[in-house]
Structures are given as structure tokens and as C-alpha cells.
Amino acid sequence: MKLFHEILGPVELPDRLERIVSLAPNVTDALFALGVGERVLGRSAFCHRPAEALSLPVLASYTKTRTELLRSLKPDVVLLSTGVQRDQALRLKEEGFPVYALPLPLSPYGILENLSTLGHLLDLEERAAALAHELSERYGRLKRRFDLRVYFEMDLGGPITVGRGSYIAQALLHLGLKPIFLDVPQAYFAPDLEEVRQRAPDLFLYEPDGDELAHYGPMFFGFLEKLAERVAETLGQG
């Protein structure tokens, strides 16, 4: 199949993708959710969801690749994300690997769009559409459950919060949890804790497991439901 990618330019891949390497956690999650985990030959060190992926060989960190090992697997496609992995994707393409990079989502609906893209690449459009519809319905049931101003923080090697342009901020807004830094035109940044105090949020939200909402694969919607349950319990609504 011949495709045009806005970052990679012209891309040519086999019509049927049987030998897949996924170097992005969201993509690995999506591949298993679509029922093609048996086609995945390798992963990155950060691809630890679902648990079945842990048995796969580690071919890369988030930005560096073991190219000789990757070449020995003769993949039909190497899947990554854009953003931090943009340069890695371009480098692998220059080295002759068949590469495709899925875009970073700007909202939870972008996660569903990426499922549709994978469905097209893998000739699984009906399966991808059904999964996207199910996840969209679950997301819809969370709409406006609360009405609070919140400070959200996750640990990505240090405290990180969210501002405008983040799919996490959009998801929190959907729940009725308005991030206090929504006026900041930066998707992710290290917070000034004194400014957090001055902005006086109604509720502080901390990611207990570090990277659940930072994970933008299909599992994101389950993690968001879990967050909603935690908030409801905290407010005595559980």
C-alpha cells in the first residue's frame, strides 16, 4: 500500500502487515486490543501494557533503537508515535525501515482516530470501528459528572501538570473537572507550587500509578473511569 504521511512523506508498506514492531506504548496497547498481538515481534522498553507484551523482545527505548536487532526481525512495519518519537521515526525511515507514526492526540477522540488509522493499515476497519464506538460510548457516559476546579499532577520523573492543548485536560473537562492551568498555552509543564496554592483548586488529583492518564492507548478510557470513581468516592458520591 502507498500512503502519504505528513511527517514521513511518501510511505510504502506491504498490503498485509504480518510482522509488526511497535515502539510506542499506545500503539502496542491498540494492537493487542484489536486482537493482533500475535503479529507483534518486538516492543520498546516502555511498552508494558497489556501484560502479554512483556514477553516480547525490547528493541528500543522511547527515542533510541537497537537497529541491528530490529533489522534481523525483518518487520513489515515499525510503528511509533510522533512528538518525542518524530526524529526516531525519520531516522529509521532513512535507514530503510518501513515506518509509520501515529499522531499525538489533542483530545480523547484522537485516540479513537488512531484506532481507525490502525484499522486501515491492518485491514481491520470493522473491528477498529466497533472498538472505537464502544470506547466512545464509555467516554460519553462520563460527561459532566462533576463541577470542580482541579489541580492535576502526574509523576514523569518529576511533577508534571497539564495546560491548554492536552488530551488529558480535555478529558478532565469532559468529566466536569476544570484544570486550574487551562489558561496556560502549554500542554505539559512542571508546575509552580506557589501558583498552585494561589489558584486554590477545589480538588487535588494525583496519578497514583504515575503514567495511567499519560497513556493514550485504548486503556486510557478505563483509567479515566477509574479516576472518576476515585473522585466520586472522595466526594462521598461512591
N, C-alpha and C positions, 0 to 999 in steps of 0.2 A: 504494500500500500504506500502511496505517496501522499505526504502531508506537508503543510507549511506551519512552522512553529514561530511565534512572534519573537522569540529569543534565539532559537537554534537555526532558524531559516528553514530551507528545504530539508525534509526528513524522509527517508525511505526505509520501510520496515517490511518484514515478511507478512504475507496476508494472514497467516495464522501464527500467533505468538505462543510457542510451546515452552521455550526455555527463557525464563524471566529472572532477572536480578532486580531486586528492589533495594534502593539505598536511602529511602525516606520512610520514616515510621508510619506516616499517614497512608502511604501507598501500600505498604506491607499489610496493614490492617484492612484496607479496602480489598486487596486481592484475596485474602482469606475470607472476608465477608461475602465476596462474590463466588466463593466456592472453588477457587482455582489455586489454593495453597500448594497443591502437589506440583504445580508448574514452576514454583519459586525455587531457584537454585542457591541463592545467597542473599545476604542482608547486610545492613550497616550495624555497627555496634549499638546504635540507639533503637533498633527495631526489636523491641521486646514484647510487642503486642501483635497478635494473641500469643499465648504461651507456646503454641505449636511452632512458632517461628524461631524459638530459641535453639532448636536443634540444627538450624541452618548455619553454614559457614559464614563467618564475619569477613566481609570483603572491603570494608571501608569504615572510617569514622564519618562524621557528618560532612566533612569537606575534603578528606583525602582518601584515595582509593589504592588498593593493592592491585595494580593494573595487570601484573603477570598472572596472578591467580584468577582475576576476572577474565582475562583472555583465554585461560585454559578451560573455562566453563562454556565457551562458545555461545554466549547468550543471543537470543533473537532480539531482545530489547533490554536496555538498562533504564529503569525508571527512577526518577528523582523528583524533587520539588524545585521551584525557582527560589528567589530570595537568597538566603545564605548559600544555597547549592548552585546558584547560577553559574559561577566560574567553573565549578567542578563539572557541570553538565557540558559546558562549552569545551573544556579541556578533554573530556572523554570523547566527545564527537570528533575533535581534531585528531585524536589518536586512533580513529577509525571504528569506534564502538557505535552500535545502533542505540541511540539515546532518545528518550522523550521525557520532558519535565512538566509536571503538573503545576499550575499556578498556586500561589498562596491565596487562600480565601480571604475576602474582605468582610464576609458575613457567613453565618452557618449555611446559608443557601449555596455558597461557593463550595462547601464540602460536598453537597449534593451534585453540583455541576461537575466536580471532579469524578464522582462516581459515574456520571453519564459519559464522560470522556473515556474512562477506562472501559466502560461497556462497549463503546465504539471500537476502541483499539483491539479488544479481546473477542469481538463478535458475540457479546453477551448483553446486547442492548435491552432486551426484555427483562432479564434478571436484574440489571442495574436500575432500570426504571422502577421495578417493583420494590427494590430495596430503598431507593430514594423516596418513593411515595410513602413507604412505611415510616421512615425516619422523619419525613416532613410532617406526617400526622402526629407523631410523638412530640415533635417540636411545637406544633400548633397548640397542643393541649397545655403547654406551659405558659401560654401568653398571659401577661399581666396578673400573675399570681400574687404579686406583692406591689407595694408602693413605698419604696425606701431609697434613700441616697446611701451608696455603699462605697467603702474603700476595699478594693480587691488587690490581693498580693499573692504572687507565686514565687517559689524559690528556683531560680535557674542559675545556680552558682552565686546567688545574691538576690536580694529582694527586687522584684520587678512588678510594676503595675501597668495598667492599660489606659490609653487615651483614645482620641478620635482615630478612626480608621482601622481599629482592631476588630476581628471577628468575635473575640471574647467580649469586648464592650457591647457589640451588637446583640450578642446572646443574653448578656445581663440585662440590657434594656428591654429585650423581649419578655423577660421574666418580671419586669417592673422594678428592677434593681439598677438605679441610675448611678454609674460610676462618677465619683466626685471630680475626676480629672478629664471628663468628657470634652472640656474646652481646650485641652492640650492637643495640638496638631501633630502628635507623635504616637504611633500605635503602641509601642512598648518602651518603657524607660524606668530608670532607678528613681524611686520617689524621694522627695524631701520630707522627712517625717514631721518636721515642724509645720510644714504646709498642710500635711495630712491633718494634724491636730487643729489647725486654724479653720480648715474646711468642715470640720465637725460632722463626719458621716453618721448616719443613723446606725450603721452596722459595719463591722469589720469582717471581711471574708478572706480566709487564708486557705490556700491549697494544701491540705494535709499530706498529699502524696506527691507534691512537687510539680508534676507535669500533666495532670489529667486534662485540664481545660487548655493546656498548651498543645495538646494532641489533637490535630484536626483531621483525623480519620473518622470512619463511621462510629467508632466507640465514643466519640465526643458527645453524642446525644444522650447516651447512658450516663456519662459523667455529669452532664448538665442536669439530668433528672435527679441524680444523687445529691447535687448541690441544692436543688430546690427542696428536697426532703430535709436536708440539714437546716436550711433557713426556716422552714416551717416548724421543725422541732424546736429551734431556738426561740421562735416567736410564740411557742405554745400552741401551734396550729396542727401539730402532728398527731 
